[in-house]
Amino acid sequence: MLISVYIPFLVTAALAVLAPPVAHRLPPRPAALALACAALVTAAGWAGSLALLAFTGVAQIPQVAEEGRWSVSALRSQDPVYAVVAAVSTLVLAACVVSFGVAAVRQGRHLLRARRECADLPGHTELAVLDDDVPLAFALPGSPGRIVVSRGMLRRLGDAEREALLAHERAHLRGRHHVFQSVWRLTSALNPLLRPVAVAGNFVLERWADEEAAERVGDRTVVAHAVGRAALASAGASRPAALAATGGVVPQRVRALLAPPPARRSLPLLAGGLLLAVCCASLANAASDSDRMLDSAQWALCRAHANTTTAAAAAPTDHDDAPGHGPDGCRAAPDRPEHGELHF
């Protein structure tokens, strides 16, 4: 546990630094899937490691030890975590849980508001055209989702560019990109180190929709022009919370569309998968070590009780505890411990 409990922190920091630039060079769809998986695993590893470190301090509180039936002195003698580390981990974990709760409430409200807006839009088709001169174009998730475009935006685009714009927004709905956004917002709230991953993920979603629109239209240049003109037209009038063709870093998206499609690369994905596997294995090892320490502390308490009992209480009588248990409900120790150790 001394080393393995800290490995998820290192893996999270490595992915936060390396994942965004690598994701920009990968095909957007697998990049988005990889970033979502990395965010979920590293957020769980981050919270798990903090919980294990915090528990080493909480477990040494006499009242907690009494409920858990383990020896505080035995646990303290085996615990390699400094008290200050356990205390800081407890505070950080509490702050992260509160941040996660606030983000979950906000995200839930955002999705509910989007569904209400979908229901209030005129018409019942996928496309809703607003009679508004302000240039707007975005997708609202729902059941089903809706594409919202203002007449002001349509007047600023040619026929082919309109088709590209609608194909982009349709790709957002078809790919359920709002689910990816929710994953990144919640995981970055739980683990602040994942905020660069969330930013990169939002950019990758826009690139994903761009590539699908280019396949649908059959001309990458037309999509690049549509993205650029829509961004210029809606400057200051876009909705950052919505899935929109004007989202992300538009100049980078236009350059990517004017270049050939990104090549498939498996090595970065394999390397990322290996890091996530190391994160999971180290957390499992740390949890196993923590469990063994608690078992050892429980046996120490059982032995202490056994040493203080009277000879009459140790002899089998009609009023003894159930077979296989010692005083205070402790489990019976193995019959033949080897080399003076207890084996569990």
C-alpha positions in Angstrom: 0.0 0.0 0.0 2.9 2.3 0.7 3.6 2.8 -3.1 0.5 1.4 -4.9 -2.0 3.7 -3.3 -0.2 6.7 -4.9 0.0 5.3 -8.4 -3.5 6.4 -9.4 -2.4 10.0 -8.7 0.6 9.6 -11.0 -1.5 8.0 -13.7 -4.1 10.8 -13.5 -1.4 13.5 -13.7 0.3 11.7 -16.7 -3.0 11.4 -18.6 -3.9 15.0 -17.8 -0.7 16.2 -19.5 -0.4 13.7 -22.3 -4.0 12.9 -23.3 -5.1 16.3 -24.7 -2.3 16.7 -27.3 -2.5 13.0 -28.3 -6.3 13.2 -28.7 -6.0 16.1 -31.1 -4.0 13.9 -33.4 -6.3 10.9 -33.3 -9.5 10.3 -35.2 -12.1 12.1 -33.1 -14.6 9.3 -32.5 -12.0 6.8 -30.9 -10.4 9.8 -29.2 -13.7 10.8 -27.5 -14.3 7.2 -26.4 -10.8 6.9 -25.0 -11.0 10.2 -23.2 -14.3 9.3 -21.6 -12.9 5.9 -20.5 -9.8 7.5 -19.1 -11.8 10.1 -17.2 -14.0 7.5 -15.6 -11.2 5.2 -14.6 -8.8 7.8 -13.3 -11.6 9.6 -11.4 -12.5 6.4 -9.7 -8.8 5.7 -9.0 -8.4 9.2 -7.6 -11.3 8.9 -5.2 -10.4 5.3 -4.2 -6.8 6.3 -3.3 -8.0 9.3 -1.3 -10.5 7.1 0.5 -7.9 4.5 1.4 -5.5 7.2 2.6 -8.2 8.9 4.6 -9.4 5.6 6.1 -6.0 4.9 7.6 -6.5 7.9 9.8 -10.2 7.4 10.5 -9.7 3.8 11.4 -7.4 4.9 14.3 -10.2 6.8 16.0 -11.0 4.8 19.1 -14.8 4.9 18.5 -14.4 3.7 15.0 -12.0 1.0 16.1 -14.4 -0.1 18.7 -17.2 -0.5 16.1 -14.9 -2.3 13.7 -13.4 -4.5 16.5 -9.7 -3.9 15.7 -6.8 -2.8 17.7 -5.8 0.8 17.3 -2.2 0.2 18.5 -1.8 -2.8 16.1 -3.2 -0.8 13.2 -0.9 2.2 14.0 2.1 0.0 14.1 1.4 -1.4 10.6 0.1 1.8 9.0 2.8 3.3 6.7 0.7 6.5 6.1 1.6 9.6 8.0 -1.2 11.2 10.0 -0.9 14.5 8.1 -1.3 12.6 4.8 -4.4 10.9 6.1 -5.8 14.2 7.3 -5.1 16.1 4.1 -6.6 13.2 2.1 -9.8 13.3 4.2 -10.2 17.1 3.5 -9.5 16.7 -0.2 -11.9 13.8 -0.6 -14.6 15.7 1.3 -14.1 18.8 -1.0 -14.1 16.6 -4.1 -17.3 14.9 -3.1 -19.0 18.2 -2.5 -17.8 19.5 -5.8 -19.1 16.3 -7.5 -22.5 16.7 -5.9 -22.8 20.4 -7.0 -21.7 19.5 -10.6 -24.2 16.6 -10.6 -27.1 18.9 -9.6 -26.1 21.5 -12.2 -25.8 18.9 -15.0 -29.2 17.4 -14.0 -30.7 20.9 -14.2 -29.1 21.5 -17.5 -30.5 18.4 -19.1 -33.9 19.0 -17.7 -33.9 22.5 -19.1 -32.8 21.2 -22.5 -35.7 18.7 -22.5 -38.2 21.5 -21.6 -36.8 23.7 -24.3 -37.2 20.8 -26.8 -40.9 20.4 -25.7 -41.5 24.2 -26.1 -40.0 24.5 -29.6 -42.5 25.0 -32.4 -43.3 22.0 -34.6 -42.6 18.3 -34.1 -39.8 17.7 -36.6 -36.1 17.3 -35.8 -35.3 20.8 -37.1 -36.8 23.9 -35.4 -36.3 27.2 -37.2 -36.5 30.3 -35.0 -37.8 33.5 -36.5 -34.9 35.5 -35.2 -32.3 37.6 -36.9 -29.7 36.6 -34.2 -27.5 33.9 -35.8 -27.9 30.8 -33.7 -27.4 27.1 -34.4 -27.2 24.3 -31.7 -28.5 20.9 -30.8 -30.6 20.2 -27.7 -30.5 16.7 -26.3 -33.8 15.1 -25.5 -36.1 12.2 -26.4 -35.7 12.9 -29.2 -33.3 15.8 -29.5 -33.9 18.9 -31.6 -31.8 21.0 -33.9 -32.4 24.7 -33.5 -31.4 27.2 -36.2 -32.4 30.8 -36.5 -33.3 32.4 -39.8 -30.5 34.9 -39.2 -28.0 32.0 -39.4 -29.6 30.4 -42.4 -29.4 33.7 -44.4 -25.6 33.9 -43.8 -24.9 30.5 -45.3 -25.2 29.0 -48.8 -27.2 25.9 -49.5 -24.2 23.5 -49.2 -23.1 25.2 -46.0 -26.5 24.9 -44.5 -26.5 21.2 -45.3 -23.1 20.9 -43.6 -24.3 22.8 -40.6 -27.3 20.6 -40.1 -25.2 17.5 -40.6 -22.9 18.7 -37.9 -25.7 19.2 -35.4 -27.3 16.0 -36.4 -24.1 14.2 -35.6 -24.1 15.6 -32.1 -27.6 14.1 -31.5 -26.9 10.8 -33.2 -23.6 10.3 -31.2 -25.3 11.4 -27.9 -22.5 13.8 -27.3 -24.2 15.3 -24.3 -23.5 12.0 -22.5 -19.8 12.5 -23.1 -20.0 16.1 -21.9 -21.7 14.9 -18.7 -19.0 12.4 -18.0 -16.2 14.9 -18.4 -18.0 17.6 -16.3 -18.7 15.2 -13.5 -15.3 13.5 -13.5 -13.4 16.8 -13.6 -15.5 18.0 -10.7 -14.5 15.0 -8.7 -10.9 15.1 -9.8 -9.6 18.7 -10.7 -6.6 17.2 -12.5 -9.0 16.0 -15.3 -10.1 19.5 -16.3 -7.6 19.5 -19.3 -9.1 16.2 -20.4 -12.6 17.8 -20.3 -11.5 20.7 -22.4 -9.9 18.4 -24.9 -13.0 16.2 -24.9 -15.3 19.1 -25.9 -13.0 19.9 -28.8 -12.9 16.3 -29.9 -16.7 16.2 -29.9 -16.8 19.1 -32.3 -14.2 17.4 -34.5 -16.2 14.2 -34.4 -19.3 16.1 -35.7 -17.1 17.9 -38.3 -15.8 14.6 -39.7 -19.3 13.1 -39.9 -20.6 16.2 -41.6 -17.7 16.0 -44.1 -18.6 12.4 -44.9 -22.3 13.3 -45.3 -21.6 16.4 -47.5 -18.7 14.8 -49.4 -16.6 18.0 -49.3 -14.4 18.9 -46.4 -13.8 22.4 -47.7 -17.5 23.2 -47.6 -17.8 22.1 -44.0 -14.7 24.2 -43.1 -16.4 27.2 -44.7 -19.6 26.5 -42.9 -17.9 26.2 -39.5 -15.9 29.4 -40.1 -18.9 31.5 -41.3 -21.2 30.2 -38.5 -18.6 31.1 -35.9 -18.0 34.6 -37.3 -21.8 35.2 -37.6 -22.6 34.1 -34.1 -19.7 35.7 -32.3 -21.1 36.8 -28.9 -24.5 35.2 -29.6 -23.7 31.5 -29.1 -24.8 29.3 -26.3 -21.7 27.8 -24.5 -23.8 25.2 -22.7 -25.3 23.8 -26.0 -23.8 21.5 -28.6 -23.1 23.9 -31.4 -21.1 24.0 -34.6 -19.4 27.2 -33.2 -18.0 25.4 -30.2 -14.4 24.5 -29.5 -11.4 26.2 -31.0 -12.7 27.1 -34.4 -9.4 27.9 -36.2 -8.0 24.5 -35.3 -11.2 22.8 -36.5 -11.0 24.6 -39.8 -7.3 23.7 -40.3 -8.2 20.0 -39.5 -11.0 20.1 -42.1 -8.8 21.6 -44.7 -6.2 18.8 -44.1 -6.7 15.1 -44.9 -8.7 13.0 -42.4 -6.5 11.9 -39.4 -4.9 8.5 -39.7 -5.8 5.7 -37.4 -3.2 5.1 -34.7 -3.4 2.2 -32.3 -0.2 2.8 -30.3 -1.5 5.8 -28.3 -4.7 3.9 -27.4 -2.8 0.8 -26.3 -0.4 3.0 -24.2 -3.4 4.7 -22.6 -5.1 1.4 -21.9 -1.9 0.1 -20.2 -1.8 3.2 -18.0 -5.4 2.6 -17.0 -4.8 -1.1 -16.3 -1.8 -0.1 -14.0 -4.2 2.4 -12.2 -6.8 -0.3 -11.6 -4.2 -2.9 -10.5 -2.5 -0.6 -8.1 -5.7 0.5 -6.5 -6.8 -3.1 -6.1 -3.5 -4.0 -4.6 -3.7 -1.0 -2.2 -7.2 -2.1 -1.2 -6.0 -5.6 -0.6 -3.2 -4.4 1.6 -5.6 -2.2 3.6 -7.9 -5.2 4.1 -5.0 -7.3 5.4 -4.0 -4.6 7.8 -7.5 -4.5 9.2 -7.6 -8.3 9.5 -4.3 -8.3 11.4 -5.5 -5.5 13.7 -8.7 -7.5 14.4 -6.6 -10.6 15.3 -4.5 -8.5 17.5 -7.5 -7.4 19.4 -8.8 -11.0 19.7 -5.4 -12.2 21.1 -5.5 -9.3 23.6 -9.0 -10.4 24.8 -7.9 -14.0 24.9 -4.9 -13.2 27.1 -7.1 -11.3 29.6 -9.9 -13.9 29.9 -10.0 -16.3 32.8 -9.2 -20.0 32.6 -12.9 -20.8 33.3 -14.0 -18.6 30.4 -11.5 -20.2 28.1 -12.8 -23.7 28.9 -15.8 -24.9 26.8 -19.1 -24.6 28.6 -22.7 -24.5 27.8 -22.5 -20.7 27.8 -19.6 -20.3 25.5 -19.7 -18.4 22.2 -20.7 -20.2 19.0 -18.1 -22.6 17.7 -15.4 -21.0 15.6 -15.6 -17.7 17.4 -13.6 -16.2 20.3 -14.4 -13.6 22.8 -16.5 -10.6 21.6 -17.4 -12.5 18.4 -13.8 -12.7 17.1 -13.1 -15.4 14.6 -11.0 -18.3 15.7 -7.4 -18.2 14.8 -5.9 -20.8 12.5 -4.8 -24.0 14.2 -1.2 -24.1 13.0 0.3 -20.7 12.3 3.6 -21.1 10.6 6.8 -19.2 11.7 4.9 -17.4 14.4 2.6 -15.6 11.9 -1.2 -15.7 11.5 -2.4 -16.7 8.0 -5.8 -15.5 6.8 
